[in-house]
Every structure is written in C-alpha cells, then in structure tokens.
Amino acid sequence: MQGTVATYDQQTRSGTVLLDDGTELAFPREAFDASGLRLLRLGQRLRIEMSESGQVTRVTLPTFTE
C-alpha cells in the first residue's frame, strides 16, 4: 500500500500518511525506525507495510528494495 506524508514530527518520529483513497493513517515511531530513513518531507510518497492485525509496522520509500 502507498500514500503521501501528511504530517511528520521529527521529535517523536511519528506521523500520518494520506492513502490514495483519502484515508489518513497514523504511523508510530517504531514503523519509522524500522525504515532506516533519517527524515521525511511533507508530500513525500511512502510504501506502508502492515501487520495482519492492521498495525503499521514499517514505512519506506517506494524505490527501496531489500
């Protein structure tokens, strides 16, 4: 799933993503920390990974591959 950064707080390393369908989805510090990224910009495109329970587990750039 992909979305666009709507908010990002550098202090807490958490924020929200606006999904393509218009839904706003919050991501916690742990999801950002799992990404390996150092910061995010408003409007930046992200790929969102979620657990089976629906929790955001990782946010990365769409161009990142493992």
Jmol script that loads the backbone (N, CA, C; Angstrom):
load data "model"
ATOM      1  N   MET A   1       0.861  -1.154   0.000  1.00  0.00           N
ATOM      2  CA  MET A   1       0.000   0.000   0.000  1.00  0.00           C
ATOM      3  C   MET A   1       0.913   1.224   0.000  1.00  0.00           C
ATOM      4  N   GLN A   2       0.437   2.305  -0.648  1.00  0.00           N
ATOM      5  CA  GLN A   2       1.215   3.530  -0.713  1.00  0.00           C
ATOM      6  C   GLN A   2       0.381   4.730  -0.300  1.00  0.00           C
ATOM      7  N   GLY A   3       1.077   5.784   0.093  1.00  0.00           N
ATOM      8  CA  GLY A   3       0.415   7.019   0.463  1.00  0.00           C
ATOM      9  C   GLY A   3       1.404   8.168   0.447  1.00  0.00           C
ATOM     10  N   THR A   4       0.937   9.330   0.879  1.00  0.00           N
ATOM     11  CA  THR A   4       1.724  10.552   0.888  1.00  0.00           C
ATOM     12  C   THR A   4       1.829  11.068   2.317  1.00  0.00           C
ATOM     13  N   VAL A   5       3.017  11.498   2.716  1.00  0.00           N
ATOM     14  CA  VAL A   5       3.213  12.014   4.067  1.00  0.00           C
ATOM     15  C   VAL A   5       2.342  13.253   4.265  1.00  0.00           C
ATOM     16  N   ALA A   6       1.443  13.186   5.254  1.00  0.00           N
ATOM     17  CA  ALA A   6       0.583  14.331   5.582  1.00  0.00           C
ATOM     18  C   ALA A   6       1.165  15.111   6.748  1.00  0.00           C
ATOM     19  N   THR A   7       1.687  14.398   7.743  1.00  0.00           N
ATOM     20  CA  THR A   7       2.350  15.034   8.881  1.00  0.00           C
ATOM     21  C   THR A   7       3.542  14.181   9.275  1.00  0.00           C
ATOM     22  N   TYR A   8       4.550  14.841   9.834  1.00  0.00           N
ATOM     23  CA  TYR A   8       5.699  14.122  10.378  1.00  0.00           C
ATOM     24  C   TYR A   8       6.328  14.988  11.454  1.00  0.00           C
ATOM     25  N   ASP A   9       6.539  14.418  12.637  1.00  0.00           N
ATOM     26  CA  ASP A   9       7.142  15.114  13.758  1.00  0.00           C
ATOM     27  C   ASP A   9       8.536  14.541  13.985  1.00  0.00           C
ATOM     28  N   GLN A  10       9.575  15.354  13.762  1.00  0.00           N
ATOM     29  CA  GLN A  10      10.948  14.874  13.926  1.00  0.00           C
ATOM     30  C   GLN A  10      11.263  14.504  15.364  1.00  0.00           C
ATOM     31  N   GLN A  11      10.624  15.139  16.326  1.00  0.00           N
ATOM     32  CA  GLN A  11      10.879  14.851  17.730  1.00  0.00           C
ATOM     33  C   GLN A  11      10.380  13.455  18.121  1.00  0.00           C
ATOM     34  N   THR A  12       9.155  13.124  17.703  1.00  0.00           N
ATOM     35  CA  THR A  12       8.573  11.830  18.067  1.00  0.00           C
ATOM     36  C   THR A  12       8.817  10.755  17.007  1.00  0.00           C
ATOM     37  N   ARG A  13       9.261  11.178  15.807  1.00  0.00           N
ATOM     38  CA  ARG A  13       9.491  10.290  14.658  1.00  0.00           C
ATOM     39  C   ARG A  13       8.229   9.511  14.284  1.00  0.00           C
ATOM     40  N   SER A  14       7.087  10.145  14.426  1.00  0.00           N
ATOM     41  CA  SER A  14       5.810   9.547  14.047  1.00  0.00           C
ATOM     42  C   SER A  14       5.062  10.541  13.174  1.00  0.00           C
ATOM     43  N   GLY A  15       3.983  10.077  12.552  1.00  0.00           N
ATOM     44  CA  GLY A  15       3.221  10.978  11.698  1.00  0.00           C
ATOM     45  C   GLY A  15       2.010  10.306  11.105  1.00  0.00           C
ATOM     46  N   THR A  16       1.513  10.915  10.039  1.00  0.00           N
ATOM     47  CA  THR A  16       0.359  10.365   9.332  1.00  0.00           C
ATOM     48  C   THR A  16       0.630  10.354   7.833  1.00  0.00           C
ATOM     49  N   VAL A  17      -0.022   9.414   7.184  1.00  0.00           N
ATOM     50  CA  VAL A  17       0.066   9.253   5.736  1.00  0.00           C
ATOM     51  C   VAL A  17      -1.342   9.363   5.169  1.00  0.00           C
ATOM     52  N   LEU A  18      -1.482  10.053   4.067  1.00  0.00           N
ATOM     53  CA  LEU A  18      -2.758  10.136   3.371  1.00  0.00           C
ATOM     54  C   LEU A  18      -2.738   9.086   2.262  1.00  0.00           C
ATOM     55  N   LEU A  19      -3.591   8.073   2.415  1.00  0.00           N
ATOM     56  CA  LEU A  19      -3.651   6.994   1.429  1.00  0.00           C
ATOM     57  C   LEU A  19      -4.308   7.491   0.149  1.00  0.00           C
ATOM     58  N   ASP A  20      -4.162   6.750  -0.925  1.00  0.00           N
ATOM     59  CA  ASP A  20      -4.706   7.152  -2.221  1.00  0.00           C
ATOM     60  C   ASP A  20      -6.223   7.278  -2.225  1.00  0.00           C
ATOM     61  N   ASP A  21      -6.891   6.554  -1.307  1.00  0.00           N
ATOM     62  CA  ASP A  21      -8.356   6.643  -1.245  1.00  0.00           C
ATOM     63  C   ASP A  21      -8.839   7.788  -0.348  1.00  0.00           C
ATOM     64  N   GLY A  22      -7.881   8.579   0.193  1.00  0.00           N
ATOM     65  CA  GLY A  22      -8.236   9.719   1.025  1.00  0.00           C
ATOM     66  C   GLY A  22      -8.227   9.431   2.519  1.00  0.00           C
ATOM     67  N   THR A  23      -7.992   8.185   2.903  1.00  0.00           N
ATOM     68  CA  THR A  23      -7.945   7.810   4.313  1.00  0.00           C
ATOM     69  C   THR A  23      -6.626   8.259   4.928  1.00  0.00           C
ATOM     70  N   GLU A  24      -6.704   8.820   6.136  1.00  0.00           N
ATOM     71  CA  GLU A  24      -5.497   9.196   6.857  1.00  0.00           C
ATOM     72  C   GLU A  24      -5.116   8.061   7.802  1.00  0.00           C
ATOM     73  N   LEU A  25      -3.851   7.671   7.775  1.00  0.00           N
ATOM     74  CA  LEU A  25      -3.365   6.539   8.552  1.00  0.00           C
ATOM     75  C   LEU A  25      -2.155   6.988   9.367  1.00  0.00           C
ATOM     76  N   ALA A  26      -2.205   6.792  10.674  1.00  0.00           N
ATOM     77  CA  ALA A  26      -1.093   7.170  11.547  1.00  0.00           C
ATOM     78  C   ALA A  26      -0.032   6.075  11.544  1.00  0.00           C
ATOM     79  N   PHE A  27       1.233   6.508  11.661  1.00  0.00           N
ATOM     80  CA  PHE A  27       2.310   5.530  11.838  1.00  0.00           C
ATOM     81  C   PHE A  27       3.113   5.910  13.080  1.00  0.00           C
ATOM     82  N   PRO A  28       3.489   4.898  13.876  1.00  0.00           N
ATOM     83  CA  PRO A  28       4.223   5.150  15.116  1.00  0.00           C
ATOM     84  C   PRO A  28       5.725   5.256  14.883  1.00  0.00           C
ATOM     85  N   ARG A  29       6.421   5.665  15.916  1.00  0.00           N
ATOM     86  CA  ARG A  29       7.883   5.775  15.898  1.00  0.00           C
ATOM     87  C   ARG A  29       8.529   4.463  15.450  1.00  0.00           C
ATOM     88  N   GLU A  30       8.014   3.349  15.924  1.00  0.00           N
ATOM     89  CA  GLU A  30       8.601   2.048  15.598  1.00  0.00           C
ATOM     90  C   GLU A  30       8.571   1.757  14.097  1.00  0.00           C
ATOM     91  N   ALA A  31       7.505   2.181  13.417  1.00  0.00           N
ATOM     92  CA  ALA A  31       7.402   1.974  11.967  1.00  0.00           C
ATOM     93  C   ALA A  31       8.426   2.830  11.230  1.00  0.00           C
ATOM     94  N   PHE A  32       8.630   4.057  11.710  1.00  0.00           N
ATOM     95  CA  PHE A  32       9.645   4.916  11.091  1.00  0.00           C
ATOM     96  C   PHE A  32      11.036   4.363  11.370  1.00  0.00           C
ATOM     97  N   ASP A  33      11.299   3.964  12.618  1.00  0.00           N
ATOM     98  CA  ASP A  33      12.613   3.435  12.978  1.00  0.00           C
ATOM     99  C   ASP A  33      12.955   2.181  12.175  1.00  0.00           C
ATOM    100  N   ALA A  34      11.964   1.369  11.831  1.00  0.00           N
ATOM    101  CA  ALA A  34      12.192   0.149  11.048  1.00  0.00           C
ATOM    102  C   ALA A  34      12.542   0.451   9.598  1.00  0.00           C
ATOM    103  N   SER A  35      12.326   1.686   9.166  1.00  0.00           N
ATOM    104  CA  SER A  35      12.524   2.045   7.765  1.00  0.00           C
ATOM    105  C   SER A  35      13.973   2.258   7.380  1.00  0.00           C
ATOM    106  N   GLY A  36      14.800   2.687   8.345  1.00  0.00           N
ATOM    107  CA  GLY A  36      16.174   3.045   8.018  1.00  0.00           C
ATOM    108  C   GLY A  36      16.295   4.462   7.476  1.00  0.00           C
ATOM    109  N   LEU A  37      15.183   5.176   7.383  1.00  0.00           N
ATOM    110  CA  LEU A  37      15.201   6.557   6.905  1.00  0.00           C
ATOM    111  C   LEU A  37      15.643   7.489   8.023  1.00  0.00           C
ATOM    112  N   ARG A  38      16.098   8.682   7.645  1.00  0.00           N
ATOM    113  CA  ARG A  38      16.527   9.667   8.641  1.00  0.00           C
ATOM    114  C   ARG A  38      15.497  10.757   8.852  1.00  0.00           C
ATOM    115  N   LEU A  39      14.721  11.071   7.826  1.00  0.00           N
ATOM    116  CA  LEU A  39      13.666  12.072   7.950  1.00  0.00           C
ATOM    117  C   LEU A  39      12.675  11.902   6.814  1.00  0.00           C
ATOM    118  N   LEU A  40      11.552  12.574   6.941  1.00  0.00           N
ATOM    119  CA  LEU A  40      10.514  12.571   5.910  1.00  0.00           C
ATOM    120  C   LEU A  40      10.135  14.009   5.588  1.00  0.00           C
ATOM    121  N   ARG A  41       9.672  14.231   4.370  1.00  0.00           N
ATOM    122  CA  ARG A  41       9.169  15.541   3.947  1.00  0.00           C
ATOM    123  C   ARG A  41       7.673  15.435   3.703  1.00  0.00           C
ATOM    124  N   LEU A  42       6.948  16.501   4.016  1.00  0.00           N
ATOM    125  CA  LEU A  42       5.518  16.530   3.697  1.00  0.00           C
ATOM    126  C   LEU A  42       5.355  16.361   2.193  1.00  0.00           C
ATOM    127  N   GLY A  43       4.394  15.551   1.793  1.00  0.00           N
ATOM    128  CA  GLY A  43       4.138  15.301   0.379  1.00  0.00           C
ATOM    129  C   GLY A  43       4.956  14.168  -0.211  1.00  0.00           C
ATOM    130  N   GLN A  44       5.895  13.635   0.551  1.00  0.00           N
ATOM    131  CA  GLN A  44       6.734  12.541   0.069  1.00  0.00           C
ATOM    132  C   GLN A  44       5.925  11.256  -0.025  1.00  0.00           C
ATOM    133  N   ARG A  45       6.186  10.492  -1.063  1.00  0.00           N
ATOM    134  CA  ARG A  45       5.499   9.224  -1.293  1.00  0.00           C
ATOM    135  C   ARG A  45       6.115   8.135  -0.428  1.00  0.00           C
ATOM    136  N   LEU A  46       5.284   7.290   0.194  1.00  0.00           N
ATOM    137  CA  LEU A  46       5.753   6.203   1.040  1.00  0.00           C
ATOM    138  C   LEU A  46       5.058   4.899   0.702  1.00  0.00           C
ATOM    139  N   ARG A  47       5.766   3.822   0.953  1.00  0.00           N
ATOM    140  CA  ARG A  47       5.164   2.490   0.927  1.00  0.00           C
ATOM    141  C   ARG A  47       4.917   2.113   2.382  1.00  0.00           C
ATOM    142  N   ILE A  48       3.740   1.595   2.689  1.00  0.00           N
ATOM    143  CA  ILE A  48       3.356   1.268   4.054  1.00  0.00           C
ATOM    144  C   ILE A  48       3.223  -0.245   4.178  1.00  0.00           C
ATOM    145  N   GLU A  49       3.888  -0.812   5.182  1.00  0.00           N
ATOM    146  CA  GLU A  49       3.765  -2.232   5.471  1.00  0.00           C
ATOM    147  C   GLU A  49       2.964  -2.373   6.759  1.00  0.00           C
ATOM    148  N   MET A  50       2.042  -3.333   6.766  1.00  0.00           N
ATOM    149  CA  MET A  50       1.167  -3.520   7.922  1.00  0.00           C
ATOM    150  C   MET A  50       1.189  -4.966   8.386  1.00  0.00           C
ATOM    151  N   SER A  51       0.919  -5.141   9.674  1.00  0.00           N
ATOM    152  CA  SER A  51       0.812  -6.481  10.244  1.00  0.00           C
ATOM    153  C   SER A  51      -0.574  -7.044   9.913  1.00  0.00           C
ATOM    154  N   GLU A  52      -0.769  -8.313  10.199  1.00  0.00           N
ATOM    155  CA  GLU A  52      -2.070  -8.939   9.969  1.00  0.00           C
ATOM    156  C   GLU A  52      -3.157  -8.304  10.826  1.00  0.00           C
ATOM    157  N   SER A  53      -2.752  -7.724  11.963  1.00  0.00           N
ATOM    158  CA  SER A  53      -3.728  -7.081  12.853  1.00  0.00           C
ATOM    159  C   SER A  53      -4.057  -5.649  12.425  1.00  0.00           C
ATOM    160  N   GLY A  54      -3.400  -5.154  11.359  1.00  0.00           N
ATOM    161  CA  GLY A  54      -3.707  -3.824  10.849  1.00  0.00           C
ATOM    162  C   GLY A  54      -2.834  -2.711  11.376  1.00  0.00           C
ATOM    163  N   GLN A  55      -1.783  -3.050  12.133  1.00  0.00           N
ATOM    164  CA  GLN A  55      -0.856  -2.040  12.644  1.00  0.00           C
ATOM    165  C   GLN A  55       0.213  -1.730  11.591  1.00  0.00           C
ATOM    166  N   VAL A  56       0.565  -0.456  11.457  1.00  0.00           N
ATOM    167  CA  VAL A  56       1.646  -0.068  10.556  1.00  0.00           C
ATOM    168  C   VAL A  56       2.957  -0.507  11.189  1.00  0.00           C
ATOM    169  N   THR A  57       3.722  -1.322  10.464  1.00  0.00           N
ATOM    170  CA  THR A  57       4.968  -1.857  11.008  1.00  0.00           C
ATOM    171  C   THR A  57       6.205  -1.220  10.392  1.00  0.00           C
ATOM    172  N   ARG A  58       6.050  -0.627   9.204  1.00  0.00           N
ATOM    173  CA  ARG A  58       7.207  -0.041   8.521  1.00  0.00           C
ATOM    174  C   ARG A  58       6.734   0.911   7.438  1.00  0.00           C
ATOM    175  N   VAL A  59       7.429   2.025   7.306  1.00  0.00           N
ATOM    176  CA  VAL A  59       7.196   2.956   6.196  1.00  0.00           C
ATOM    177  C   VAL A  59       8.530   3.128   5.466  1.00  0.00           C
ATOM    178  N   THR A  60       8.518   2.989   4.156  1.00  0.00           N
ATOM    179  CA  THR A  60       9.743   3.128   3.365  1.00  0.00           C
ATOM    180  C   THR A  60       9.433   3.894   2.091  1.00  0.00           C
ATOM    181  N   LEU A  61      10.473   4.292   1.406  1.00  0.00           N
ATOM    182  CA  LEU A  61      10.292   4.920   0.100  1.00  0.00           C
ATOM    183  C   LEU A  61       9.921   3.836  -0.906  1.00  0.00           C
ATOM    184  N   PRO A  62       9.047   4.140  -1.843  1.00  0.00           N
ATOM    185  CA  PRO A  62       8.625   3.121  -2.822  1.00  0.00           C
ATOM    186  C   PRO A  62       9.779   2.558  -3.641  1.00  0.00           C
ATOM    187  N   THR A  63      10.880   3.288  -3.744  1.00  0.00           N
ATOM    188  CA  THR A  63      12.019   2.824  -4.544  1.00  0.00           C
ATOM    189  C   THR A  63      12.961   1.921  -3.775  1.00  0.00           C
ATOM    190  N   PHE A  64      12.797   1.822  -2.438  1.00  0.00           N
ATOM    191  CA  PHE A  64      13.658   0.946  -1.623  1.00  0.00           C
ATOM    192  C   PHE A  64      13.300  -0.507  -1.885  1.00  0.00           C
ATOM    193  N   THR A  65      14.310  -1.337  -2.015  1.00  0.00           N
ATOM    194  CA  THR A  65      14.099  -2.779  -2.114  1.00  0.00           C
ATOM    195  C   THR A  65      15.052  -3.467  -1.147  1.00  0.00           C
ATOM    196  N   GLU A  66      14.705  -4.649  -0.766  1.00  0.00           N
ATOM    197  CA  GLU A  66      15.587  -5.386   0.151  1.00  0.00           C
ATOM    198  C   GLU A  66      16.287  -6.487  -0.561  1.00  0.00           C
TER     199      GLU A  66
END
end "model"
wireframe off; spacefill off
backbone 0.3
color backbone group
